[in-house]
Amino acid sequence: MGRKSEMPAEKRVDLVLALLRKEEPAAQIARRAGVSEPTLYRWRDEFIAGGKAQLGGKGSDTAATKELAKLQREIETREQVIGELTIANRILKKLSGPSL
């Protein structure tokens, strides 16, 4: 498995668009960018897949929003349980009498 590219996303988009517009051969675009052709083609495939997902309504934003809502509900539930346990703990302390 190769290493993660440190190239900014905007630059990768520009390279993929140049590839899709066939401005120059893929080998030349890849060489100019300092990446391999397979990397350039992988970026192209990811770019197209991301576009399809967004158009199909199955984008990562939708998934992230659903995940965020789920986590917020879990936090609210846990806060409620913590509150109930705190009240129960205080009641038990009062019923157990004075501490030593």
C-alpha positions as CSV (number, residue, x, y, z in Angstrom):
1,M,0.0,0.0,0.0
2,G,1.4,3.4,-1.0
3,R,1.8,6.4,1.2
4,K,-0.9,9.1,1.7
5,S,-0.5,12.0,-0.7
6,E,0.2,15.4,1.0
7,M,-1.0,17.3,-2.1
8,P,-3.9,19.6,-1.3
9,A,-7.3,18.5,-2.4
10,E,-7.7,21.6,-4.7
11,K,-4.5,20.6,-6.6
12,R,-5.7,17.0,-7.0
13,V,-9.0,18.2,-8.3
14,D,-7.2,20.4,-10.8
15,L,-5.1,17.5,-12.0
16,V,-8.2,15.2,-12.3
17,L,-10.1,17.8,-14.3
18,A,-7.1,18.2,-16.6
19,L,-7.1,14.5,-17.1
20,L,-10.9,14.4,-17.7
21,R,-10.6,17.3,-20.2
22,K,-7.8,15.4,-21.9
23,E,-5.7,18.6,-21.8
24,E,-2.5,16.4,-22.0
25,P,-1.7,12.7,-21.7
26,A,-2.1,11.2,-18.3
27,A,1.6,10.3,-18.1
28,Q,2.5,14.0,-18.6
29,I,0.0,15.2,-16.0
30,A,1.3,12.7,-13.5
31,R,4.9,13.5,-14.2
32,R,4.3,17.2,-13.9
33,A,2.5,16.7,-10.6
34,G,5.1,14.2,-9.3
35,V,2.7,11.3,-8.8
36,S,2.3,8.0,-10.6
37,E,-0.2,7.4,-13.3
38,P,-2.1,4.8,-11.1
39,T,-2.4,7.5,-8.4
40,L,-3.8,9.9,-10.9
41,Y,-6.3,7.4,-12.1
42,R,-7.3,6.4,-8.5
43,W,-8.0,10.1,-7.8
44,R,-10.1,10.3,-11.0
45,D,-12.1,7.2,-9.9
46,E,-12.6,8.7,-6.3
47,F,-13.6,12.0,-7.8
48,I,-16.2,10.4,-10.1
49,A,-17.5,8.1,-7.3
50,G,-17.9,11.1,-5.0
51,G,-19.8,12.9,-7.6
52,K,-22.1,10.0,-8.2
53,A,-22.7,9.6,-4.5
54,Q,-23.7,13.3,-4.1
55,L,-26.0,13.2,-7.1
56,G,-27.6,10.0,-5.8
57,G,-28.3,11.6,-2.4
58,K,-25.9,9.2,-0.7
59,G,-23.2,11.6,-0.1
60,S,-20.8,11.5,2.8
61,D,-22.4,14.7,4.2
62,T,-25.7,12.9,4.6
63,A,-23.9,10.0,6.3
64,A,-22.0,12.3,8.5
65,T,-25.1,14.2,9.4
66,K,-26.9,11.0,10.4
67,E,-23.9,9.9,12.4
68,L,-23.8,13.2,14.2
69,A,-27.5,13.1,15.1
70,K,-27.1,9.5,16.4
71,L,-24.1,10.5,18.6
72,Q,-26.0,13.5,19.9
73,R,-28.9,11.3,20.9
74,E,-26.5,8.9,22.7
75,I,-25.0,11.9,24.6
76,E,-28.4,13.1,25.7
77,T,-29.4,9.6,26.9
78,R,-26.1,9.3,28.8
79,E,-26.5,12.7,30.4
80,Q,-30.0,11.7,31.5
81,V,-28.7,8.5,33.0
82,I,-25.9,10.3,34.8
83,G,-28.5,12.8,36.2
84,E,-30.7,10.0,37.5
85,L,-27.8,8.2,39.1
86,T,-26.6,11.4,40.7
87,I,-30.0,11.9,42.3
88,A,-30.2,8.3,43.4
89,N,-26.7,8.6,44.9
90,R,-27.7,11.7,46.9
91,I,-30.8,10.1,48.2
92,L,-28.9,7.0,49.3
93,K,-26.3,9.1,51.1
94,K,-29.1,10.9,53.0
95,L,-30.8,7.7,54.0
96,S,-27.6,6.0,55.1
97,G,-27.2,8.6,57.9
98,P,-24.2,10.7,58.9
99,S,-20.8,9.8,57.7
100,L,-17.8,9.1,59.9
